[in-house]
Amino acid sequence: MKKIIFLFLMFSAMLFAKWEVETGYTTDGSPLTSFKTYDTTTITNYLSETDTNLLSEINDLSESDKNLLKEGIKLFYPYINIGVNVDGTGFSVVSIYHLEIKEGDSLVLIVTDNEGNDMRCKFHEDDIEDCQIRMTAGRSTVLTKMLYNGKSAKLMKNFKPIATFDLKGIKQVMQKHVGKSYWYKYKLND
């Protein structure tokens, strides 16, 4: 069964190379529109080394079973989430999830823009928790702009990449969902 799950991940990796849009709330109840993208390279690399004859077993699953499997597996993928509040002048928050993140780690996110320039984001020690980085509204403004203008991002731990994120398409998705807000027009694009 373990091989079937990993093979399904390889089979469906392209489905995750997109931005998901969700709604939710901050801890104080402020509404957020969230934009999330996953890193599937770790699983894809693992799958390329496994027995690919199990693909037929995945294809034999019903569509509802495939969807359940996909949703369950996504819990283990690293992701970047940009949360945007458009009430009043608005704000953004950023979180990055990865099972290898531990409180006290020295982490750097390297965002590559469309011209190939690297921009580095170092995190405050208060932002790093076990399995995640959570940047509050005050500290996430610059990172939100970097991600918005980026092509890709690499999360580095001890000078080694632990996750790679495809950022293409975020401008179009954000414009569609929050493009008419004050935050988008005057804070993100200032």
GUDREN-19434 format. One record per residue (C-alpha): residue in three letters; x, y, z. Coordinates in nm, 3 decimals. Each point is the difference from the previous one (the first is absolute). Layout:
! GUDREN-19434
- ALA; X; Y; Z .
...
This chain:
! GUDREN-19434
- MET; 0.000; 0.000; 0.000 .
- LYS; 0.290; 0.236; 0.080 .
- LYS; 0.134; -0.034; -0.354 .
- ILE; -0.346; 0.066; -0.141 .
- ILE; -0.028; 0.324; 0.195 .
- PHE; 0.343; 0.119; -0.111 .
- LEU; -0.070; -0.096; -0.360 .
- PHE; -0.324; 0.191; 0.013 .
- LEU; 0.195; 0.302; 0.120 .
- MET; 0.224; -0.017; -0.303 .
- PHE; -0.300; -0.049; -0.225 .
- SER; -0.177; 0.301; 0.147 .
- ALA; 0.299; 0.230; 0.059 .
- MET; -0.103; 0.226; -0.284 .
- LEU; -0.334; 0.062; 0.171 .
- PHE; 0.179; 0.155; 0.296 .
- ALA; 0.217; 0.237; -0.208 .
- LYS; -0.270; 0.266; 0.019 .
- TRP; -0.134; 0.251; 0.247 .
- GLU; -0.292; -0.099; 0.222 .
- VAL; -0.228; 0.276; 0.128 .
- GLU; -0.172; -0.037; 0.337 .
- THR; -0.180; 0.219; 0.251 .
- GLY; 0.061; -0.007; 0.372 .
- TYR; 0.064; 0.212; 0.306 .
- THR; 0.292; 0.122; 0.210 .
- THR; 0.016; -0.089; 0.369 .
- ASP; -0.175; 0.328; 0.082 .
- GLY; -0.282; -0.069; -0.248 .
- SER; 0.109; 0.221; -0.291 .
- PRO; -0.101; -0.153; -0.336 .
- LEU; 0.276; -0.118; -0.234 .
- THR; 0.016; -0.100; -0.363 .
- SER; 0.285; -0.251; -0.018 .
- PHE; 0.216; -0.097; -0.295 .
- LYS; 0.188; -0.330; 0.037 .
- THR; 0.247; -0.189; -0.217 .
- TYR; 0.173; -0.332; 0.073 .
- ASP; 0.348; -0.140; -0.054 .
- THR; -0.027; -0.344; -0.158 .
- THR; 0.364; -0.049; -0.103 .
- THR; 0.096; -0.217; 0.298 .
- ILE; -0.278; -0.251; -0.065 .
- THR; 0.052; 0.013; -0.377 .
- ASN; 0.373; -0.071; 0.040 .
- TYR; -0.077; -0.290; 0.234 .
- LEU; -0.254; -0.142; -0.240 .
- SER; 0.237; 0.010; -0.294 .
- GLU; 0.212; -0.250; 0.193 .
- THR; -0.287; -0.239; 0.083 .
- ASP; -0.181; -0.270; -0.191 .
- THR; -0.222; 0.174; -0.256 .
- ASN; -0.202; -0.313; -0.077 .
- LEU; -0.246; 0.105; 0.271 .
- LEU; -0.142; 0.274; -0.222 .
- SER; -0.266; -0.240; -0.127 .
- GLU; -0.115; -0.061; 0.358 .
- ILE; -0.049; 0.374; 0.047 .
- ASN; -0.189; 0.026; -0.327 .
- ASP; -0.235; -0.277; 0.116 .
- LEU; -0.115; 0.205; 0.300 .
- SER; -0.334; 0.175; -0.023 .
- GLU; 0.007; 0.379; -0.044 .
- SER; -0.127; 0.052; 0.355 .
- ASP; 0.277; -0.226; 0.139 .
- LYS; 0.260; 0.190; -0.205 .
- ASN; -0.130; 0.331; 0.139 .
- LEU; 0.007; -0.130; 0.358 .
- LEU; 0.354; -0.127; -0.048 .
- LYS; 0.111; 0.331; -0.151 .
- GLU; -0.149; 0.207; 0.284 .
- GLY; 0.154; -0.225; 0.266 .
- ILE; 0.345; 0.008; -0.156 .
- LYS; 0.004; 0.380; -0.035 .
- LEU; 0.034; 0.025; 0.378 .
- PHE; 0.362; -0.114; -0.033 .
- TYR; 0.105; 0.238; -0.277 .
- PRO; 0.195; 0.315; 0.088 .
- TYR; -0.190; 0.316; -0.095 .
- ILE; 0.006; 0.379; -0.002 .
- ASN; -0.320; 0.178; 0.100 .
- ILE; -0.061; 0.373; -0.049 .
- GLY; -0.299; 0.127; 0.196 .
- VAL; -0.152; 0.335; -0.098 .
- ASN; -0.248; 0.208; 0.198 .
- VAL; -0.168; 0.266; -0.215 .
- ASP; -0.210; 0.168; 0.272 .
- GLY; 0.089; 0.368; 0.027 .
- THR; 0.357; 0.051; -0.115 .
- GLY; 0.071; -0.372; 0.034 .
- PHE; 0.305; -0.209; 0.088 .
- SER; 0.169; -0.325; -0.093 .
- VAL; 0.146; -0.291; 0.195 .
- VAL; 0.227; -0.277; -0.127 .
- SER; 0.044; -0.355; 0.125 .
- ILE; 0.227; -0.276; -0.126 .
- TYR; -0.059; -0.360; 0.105 .
- HIS; 0.264; -0.275; -0.012 .
- LEU; 0.040; -0.306; 0.225 .
- GLU; 0.378; 0.061; 0.028 .
- ILE; -0.036; 0.348; 0.156 .
- LYS; 0.084; 0.008; 0.370 .
- GLU; -0.021; 0.288; 0.244 .
- GLY; 0.341; 0.169; 0.015 .
- ASP; 0.101; -0.096; -0.356 .
- SER; 0.194; 0.247; -0.211 .
- LEU; -0.210; 0.026; -0.316 .
- VAL; 0.022; 0.216; -0.311 .
- LEU; -0.250; 0.029; -0.285 .
- ILE; 0.162; 0.089; -0.333 .
- VAL; -0.251; 0.147; -0.243 .
- THR; 0.107; 0.023; -0.365 .
- ASP; -0.173; 0.274; -0.198 .
- ASN; -0.090; -0.010; -0.370 .
- GLU; 0.336; 0.151; -0.097 .
- GLY; 0.190; -0.273; 0.184 .
- ASN; 0.102; 0.215; 0.299 .
- ASP; 0.005; -0.166; 0.342 .
- MET; -0.157; 0.175; 0.298 .
- ARG; 0.062; -0.145; 0.345 .
- CYS; -0.243; 0.003; 0.289 .
- LYS; 0.129; -0.083; 0.347 .
- PHE; -0.253; -0.079; 0.269 .
- HIS; -0.032; 0.141; 0.351 .
- GLU; 0.043; -0.267; 0.267 .
- ASP; -0.356; 0.066; 0.122 .
- ASP; -0.134; -0.099; -0.344 .
- ILE; 0.149; -0.352; 0.005 .
- GLU; -0.195; -0.280; 0.171 .
- ASP; 0.010; -0.376; -0.036 .
- CYS; -0.110; -0.088; -0.355 .
- GLN; -0.076; 0.359; -0.104 .
- ILE; 0.098; 0.361; -0.044 .
- ARG; -0.275; 0.251; 0.084 .
- MET; 0.068; 0.363; -0.084 .
- THR; -0.237; 0.251; 0.152 .
- ALA; -0.155; 0.293; -0.186 .
- GLY; 0.272; 0.244; 0.098 .
- ARG; 0.290; -0.220; -0.114 .
- SER; -0.148; -0.162; -0.310 .
- THR; -0.057; 0.305; -0.223 .
- VAL; 0.337; -0.012; -0.177 .
- LEU; -0.009; -0.381; -0.038 .
- THR; -0.350; 0.019; -0.150 .
- LYS; 0.130; 0.243; -0.264 .
- MET; 0.301; -0.224; -0.067 .
- LEU; -0.223; -0.305; -0.051 .
- TYR; -0.244; 0.199; -0.214 .
- ASN; 0.284; 0.107; -0.231 .
- GLY; 0.183; -0.333; 0.011 .
- LYS; 0.038; -0.286; -0.242 .
- SER; 0.112; -0.259; 0.255 .
- ALA; 0.109; -0.032; 0.361 .
- LYS; 0.235; -0.235; 0.186 .
- LEU; -0.019; -0.060; 0.372 .
- MET; 0.352; -0.056; 0.133 .
- LYS; 0.095; -0.169; 0.326 .
- ASN; 0.370; -0.013; 0.091 .
- PHE; 0.088; 0.115; -0.352 .
- LYS; -0.188; -0.292; -0.161 .
- PRO; -0.333; 0.030; -0.185 .
- ILE; -0.285; -0.184; 0.173 .
- ALA; -0.286; 0.127; -0.219 .
- THR; -0.047; 0.168; -0.337 .
- PHE; -0.316; 0.189; -0.093 .
- ASP; -0.126; 0.105; -0.343 .
- LEU; -0.139; 0.352; 0.037 .
- LYS; -0.118; 0.048; -0.358 .
- GLY; -0.360; 0.110; -0.030 .
- ILE; -0.034; 0.172; 0.338 .
- LYS; -0.049; 0.345; -0.156 .
- GLN; -0.296; -0.116; -0.207 .
- VAL; -0.161; -0.191; 0.287 .
- MET; 0.038; 0.287; 0.247 .
- GLN; -0.127; 0.255; -0.250 .
- LYS; -0.308; -0.210; -0.064 .
- HIS; -0.087; -0.046; 0.369 .
- VAL; 0.122; 0.317; 0.177 .
- GLY; 0.095; 0.229; -0.291 .
- LYS; -0.267; 0.262; 0.069 .
- SER; 0.101; 0.050; 0.363 .
- TYR; 0.186; 0.294; 0.148 .
- TRP; 0.267; -0.241; 0.126 .
- TYR; 0.069; -0.136; -0.349 .
- LYS; 0.003; 0.337; -0.176 .
- TYR; 0.190; 0.209; 0.255 .
- LYS; 0.191; -0.231; 0.233 .
- LEU; 0.105; -0.293; -0.218 .
- ASN; 0.069; 0.206; -0.310 .
- ASP; 0.151; 0.313; 0.156 .
